[in-house]
């Protein structure tokens, strides 16, 4: 929903808050995020969720944030409603939660901050594993993830939609992404063993992992929280990094950086990466265009789907370059001589 004075008034009333001296729209893809600034200099973050987020899912997200805080991670604390609940539904049904506001100045986009962030990611995964299956979590809407078991069928469906637009350039793109994802599926099947499936953050990147100066300030926005193989989270963050200017097409420097980030995660994790996880990670990285082609393009309205098709055309060459150079990536991410075997 769009931020408005009416939304501000509704939240102030629901939470019995003092009237903010002003409020700022913080942006957000699937939530409306506002900062309320109060006369005493304090601030709170307000998050209004789309109708697709059900109360059970928001409860699971808040449980995940609570367990992360319990493990010492700087995740903003939930501000309870006057009657002690973690969220409230406004008159129009919009679910709203209020959190402590975290000040920061730098998002996690550059290699030095990713180096710190991957150690944090290992700690976060350690924390989220303690929730186990006891906290059921619905799949997030429009996730930046597509279940590998569904990739071939869903990408085929998305490619068919793109071909139906009747543009030769886009039809060629549809052929390319379908062929690319089918090739990955054929190689990936034998590596589906020895994987750690768990709750993951779902969007561990950019302004969801923020720093103040050189220090971690906060891990934010668990809206894409979901259950999947943990290497999918590593692959998504690495993918976004490889799309940054100067990293495409990925060369020796980028391969070395990815290796160091994966090793940083491994050193910080209480459950080390298995050989199969390391071998599968480059394939998961090359598979990232699937969630655009098979997840977003089939589901979005036509103007938005066309925007995603343009993004897909720009990003697919990076994934194709990884797959074409797979032996180098596999070798780079292989365990060191003292590597570990299978997960227990």
BAMARDO-597838 format. One line per 10 residues: number of its first residue (from 1); their letters; for each residue y negated, x, z negated of C-alpha. Coordinates in Angstrom, 1 decimal. Last residue first. Example, Ala and Ser with C-alpha at 12.3 -4.5 7.8 and 13.67 -1.06 7.14 Angstrom:
2
2 = SA = 1.1:13.7:-7.1 | 4.5:12.3:-7.8
***
This chain:
344
344 = XXXXXXXXXX = 36.3:26.3:-10.0 | 34.2:27.2:-7.0 | 35.8:29.5:-4.5 | 35.3:33.2:-4.2 | 32.4:35.3:-5.5 | 30.7:38.2:-3.9 | 30.8:41.8:-5.2 | 30.6:43.1:-1.7 | 27.6:40.8:-1.1 | 28.3:37.3:0.0
334 = XXXXXXXXXX = 27.6:36.3:3.6 | 24.1:35.1:4.3 | 23.1:37.9:6.7 | 26.5:37.8:8.5 | 26.3:34.0:9.0 | 22.7:34.3:10.3 | 23.7:37.1:12.7 | 26.8:35.3:13.9 | 24.7:32.1:14.5 | 22.2:33.5:17.0
324 = XXXXXXXXXX = 22.5:30.6:19.5 | 22.6:28.2:16.5 | 19.5:29.6:14.9 | 17.6:29.6:18.3 | 18.6:26.0:18.9 | 17.2:25.0:15.5 | 13.9:26.7:16.3 | 13.9:25.1:19.8 | 14.3:21.6:18.3 | 11.0:21.7:16.4
314 = XXXXXXXXXX = 8.4:20.9:19.1 | 10.6:18.3:20.9 | 11.4:16.8:17.5 | 7.7:16.5:16.6 | 7.1:14.7:19.9 | 10.0:12.4:19.2 | 8.6:11.7:15.8 | 5.3:10.6:17.3 | 7.3:8.4:19.6 | 9.1:6.8:16.7
304 = XXXXXXXXXX = 5.8:6.1:15.0 | 4.5:4.2:18.1 | 7.9:2.4:18.5 | 8.3:1.2:15.0 | 10.7:3.4:12.9 | 14.4:3.2:12.3 | 16.1:4.7:15.3 | 13.6:7.6:15.4 | 13.7:8.3:11.7 | 17.4:8.9:11.0
294 = XXXXXXXXXX = 19.3:10.1:14.0 | 16.7:12.2:15.9 | 14.5:13.0:12.9 | 17.4:13.5:10.4 | 19.3:15.4:13.1 | 16.6:18.0:13.6 | 17.9:19.7:10.5 | 21.3:20.7:11.9 | 20.3:24.4:12.5 | 19.7:24.8:8.7
284 = XXXXXXXXXX = 23.0:23.0:7.9 | 24.7:25.4:10.3 | 23.1:28.4:8.7 | 24.2:27.1:5.2 | 27.8:26.7:6.1 | 28.8:30.3:5.6 | 27.0:30.5:2.3 | 28.5:27.2:1.0 | 31.9:28.3:2.1 | 31.7:31.6:0.3
274 = XXXXXXXXXX = 30.7:29.7:-2.9 | 27.2:29.7:-4.2 | 27.0:30.6:-7.9 | 26.9:27.9:-10.6 | 24.5:29.0:-13.4 | 21.9:29.5:-10.7 | 19.2:32.2:-11.0 | 21.0:34.9:-9.1 | 22.1:32.5:-6.4 | 18.7:31.1:-5.8
264 = XXXXXXXXXX = 17.3:34.6:-5.4 | 20.1:35.4:-3.1 | 19.2:32.4:-0.9 | 15.6:33.5:-0.9 | 16.5:37.1:0.0 | 18.7:36.0:2.9 | 16.0:33.7:4.2 | 13.5:36.5:4.1 | 15.9:38.8:6.0 | 16.5:36.2:8.7
254 = XXXXXXXXXX = 12.7:35.7:8.9 | 12.0:39.4:9.4 | 14.8:39.9:11.9 | 13.6:37.0:14.1 | 12.9:33.3:13.8 | 11.3:31.7:16.9 | 9.2:30.7:15.2 | 8.1:32.2:11.9 | 4.5:33.0:12.8 | 3.1:29.5:12.1
244 = XXXXXXXXXX = 5.4:27.7:9.6 | 8.5:26.0:11.1 | 10.8:28.6:9.4 | 9.4:27.5:6.1 | 10.2:23.8:6.7 | 13.7:24.8:7.6 | 14.1:26.9:4.5 | 13.2:24.0:2.4 | 15.6:21.7:4.2 | 18.4:24.2:4.2
234 = XXXXXXXXXX = 18.2:24.8:0.4 | 18.3:21.1:-0.2 | 21.3:20.6:2.1 | 22.9:23.5:0.3 | 23.2:21.2:-2.7 | 25.7:18.9:-1.1 | 24.2:15.4:-1.4 | 23.0:12.9:-4.0 | 19.4:11.8:-3.7 | 15.9:12.2:-5.0
224 = XXXXXXXXXX = 13.5:11.6:-2.1 | 10.8:10.2:-4.4 | 11.0:13.1:-6.8 | 7.3:13.9:-6.4 | 6.3:16.9:-8.4 | 7.4:20.3:-9.7 | 4.5:21.7:-11.5 | 2.2:24.6:-12.4 | 4.3:27.6:-11.4 | 2.3:30.8:-12.0
214 = XXXXXXXXXX = 0.5:33.2:-9.6 | -2.8:31.3:-9.7 | -2.0:27.7:-10.5 | 1.1:26.9:-8.5 | 2.7:23.8:-6.9 | 6.1:22.6:-5.8 | 5.6:19.1:-4.4 | 2.6:20.3:-2.5 | 4.6:22.3:0.0 | 8.4:22.1:-0.5
204 = XXXXXXXXXX = 11.3:20.7:-2.5 | 11.7:17.4:-0.8 | 15.1:15.9:-1.8 | 15.1:16.8:-5.5 | 18.9:17.1:-5.6 | 21.6:15.1:-7.3 | 25.0:16.7:-6.9 | 27.7:17.7:-4.4 | 28.8:21.3:-4.7 | 30.7:22.4:-1.6
194 = XXXXXXXXXX = 34.1:24.3:-1.8 | 35.4:22.4:1.3 | 33.3:21.1:4.2 | 33.5:24.4:6.0 | 36.2:23.4:8.6 | 34.0:20.5:9.8 | 30.9:22.6:10.5 | 31.8:24.0:13.9 | 32.4:20.7:15.7 | 29.5:19.1:13.9
184 = XXXXXXXXXX = 27.1:21.9:15.0 | 28.1:21.4:18.7 | 27.6:17.7:18.4 | 24.1:18.2:17.0 | 23.0:20.5:19.8 | 24.4:18.2:22.6 | 22.6:15.2:21.1 | 19.4:17.2:20.7 | 19.5:18.4:24.3 | 20.4:15.1:25.9
174 = XXXXXXXXXX = 17.6:13.2:24.0 | 15.1:15.9:25.0 | 16.2:15.5:28.6 | 15.6:11.8:28.3 | 12.2:12.6:26.8 | 11.1:14.6:29.8 | 12.6:12.0:32.2 | 10.6:9.1:30.7 | 12.5:5.7:30.7 | 11.8:4.7:27.1
164 = XXXXXXXXXX = 15.5:3.7:26.9 | 16.4:7.4:26.8 | 14.6:7.7:23.4 | 16.6:4.8:22.1 | 19.9:6.2:23.3 | 19.0:9.5:21.7 | 18.5:7.7:18.4 | 21.9:6.0:18.6 | 23.7:9.3:19.6 | 21.9:11.0:16.7
154 = XXXXXXXXXX = 23.3:8.3:14.4 | 26.9:8.6:15.7 | 27.0:12.4:15.7 | 25.2:12.8:12.3 | 27.0:10.2:10.3 | 29.5:12.5:8.5 | 26.8:15.1:8.1 | 24.8:12.6:6.0 | 21.2:12.6:7.3 | 18.4:14.1:5.4
144 = XXXXXXXXXX = 14.6:13.9:5.3 | 14.9:10.5:3.7 | 13.5:7.4:5.4 | 14.4:5.2:2.5 | 16.0:7.0:-0.5 | 19.7:6.5:-1.0 | 20.3:4.5:-4.2 | 20.9:6.6:-7.3 | 23.6:6.0:-9.9 | 22.9:7.8:-13.2
134 = XXXXXXXXXX = 26.3:8.6:-14.8 | 27.5:10.4:-11.7 | 26.3:13.8:-13.0 | 23.2:13.8:-15.0 | 23.9:17.4:-16.1 | 23.9:18.4:-12.5 | 20.2:17.7:-12.4 | 19.4:20.5:-14.8 | 21.4:23.2:-13.0 | 19.8:21.9:-9.7
124 = XXXXXXXXXX = 16.4:22.3:-11.3 | 17.2:25.8:-12.5 | 18.3:26.8:-9.0 | 15.2:25.3:-7.5 | 13.0:27.3:-9.9 | 14.6:30.6:-8.7 | 13.9:29.3:-5.2 | 10.3:28.6:-6.1 | 9.5:32.2:-7.1 | 10.5:33.6:-3.7
114 = XXXXXXXXXX = 9.0:30.5:-2.1 | 5.7:31.5:-3.6 | 5.9:35.0:-2.2 | 7.2:33.6:1.2 | 4.3:31.2:1.8 | 4.4:27.4:1.7 | 4.6:26.5:-2.0 | 1.3:24.7:-2.7 | -1.6:26.6:-4.3 | -4.5:25.4:-6.5
104 = XXXXXXXXXX = -2.9:23.3:-9.3 | -3.9:20.8:-12.0 | -1.2:18.5:-13.3 | -1.9:14.9:-14.1 | 0.3:13.2:-16.7 | 2.1:10.3:-15.2 | 1.6:6.6:-14.6 | 4.2:4.4:-12.9 | 3.7:1.4:-10.6 | 6.1:-1.0:-8.9
94 = XXXXXXXXXX = 4.3:-3.4:-6.6 | 5.5:-7.0:-7.1 | 2.2:-8.7:-6.2 | 1.3:-9.3:-9.8 | 2.0:-5.7:-10.7 | 5.4:-4.4:-11.7 | 5.5:-1.9:-14.6 | 6.9:1.5:-15.2 | 8.4:3.6:-18.0 | 8.5:0.8:-20.5
84 = XXXXXXXXXX = 7.1:1.2:-24.1 | 5.3:-2.1:-24.6 | 1.9:-0.6:-23.9 | 3.3:1.0:-20.7 | 4.7:4.5:-21.0 | 3.1:7.6:-19.6 | 5.7:9.6:-17.7 | 5.6:13.4:-18.2 | 4.8:15.6:-15.3 | 7.5:18.1:-14.4
74 = XXXXXXXXXX = 6.9:21.7:-15.6 | 10.6:22.8:-16.0 | 11.9:23.6:-19.5 | 15.3:22.1:-19.2 | 14.2:19.0:-21.0 | 11.5:18.6:-18.4 | 14.2:18.5:-15.7 | 16.2:15.9:-17.7 | 13.1:13.7:-17.9 | 12.4:14.1:-14.2
64 = XXXXXXXXXX = 15.9:13.0:-13.3 | 15.7:10.0:-15.7 | 12.4:9.0:-14.1 | 14.0:9.1:-10.6 | 17.0:7.1:-11.9 | 14.6:4.5:-13.4 | 12.7:4.4:-10.1 | 16.0:3.7:-8.3 | 16.9:0.8:-10.6 | 13.4:-0.7:-10.3
54 = XXXXXXXXXX = 13.8:-0.9:-6.4 | 11.9:1.4:-4.1 | 11.8:-0.3:-0.7 | 8.8:-2.4:-1.8 | 6.6:0.7:-1.7 | 5.7:2.5:-4.8 | 2.4:2.9:-6.6 | 2.0:6.2:-8.4 | -0.9:6.8:-10.8 | -1.8:10.3:-11.9
44 = XXXXXXXXXX = -3.8:10.7:-15.1 | -6.9:12.6:-15.9 | -8.8:13.9:-19.0 | -12.5:14.7:-19.0 | -13.5:12.3:-21.8 | -15.0:9.9:-19.4 | -11.7:9.4:-17.5 | -10.6:10.7:-14.1 | -7.8:8.6:-12.5 | -5.9:10.4:-9.8
34 = XXXXXXXXXX = -4.2:8.2:-7.2 | -0.9:8.3:-5.4 | 0.2:5.6:-3.0 | 3.9:6.1:-2.3 | 6.0:6.7:0.8 | 4.0:9.4:2.6 | 1.5:10.3:-0.1 | -2.2:10.9:-0.4 | -4.1:12.0:-3.5 | -6.6:9.1:-3.4
24 = XXXXXXXXXX = -9.2:9.9:-6.0 | -10.5:7.7:-8.8 | -13.8:7.6:-10.6 | -15.3:7.2:-14.1 | -11.9:5.7:-15.0 | -12.0:2.5:-17.1 | -10.0:3.1:-20.3 | -6.3:2.3:-19.9 | -4.6:-0.8:-21.2 | -1.6:0.1:-19.0
14 = XXXXXXXXXX = -1.4:-3.2:-17.0 | -5.2:-3.7:-17.1 | -6.1:-0.3:-15.8 | -3.3:-0.6:-13.2 | -4.6:-3.9:-11.9 | -8.2:-2.7:-11.8 | -7.2:0.4:-9.7 | -5.2:-1.7:-7.3 | -8.1:-4.1:-6.9 | -10.5:-1.2:-6.3
4 = XXXX = -8.2:-0.2:-3.4 | -5.6:2.3:-2.4 | -3.6:1.2:0.6 | 0.0:0.0:0.0
***
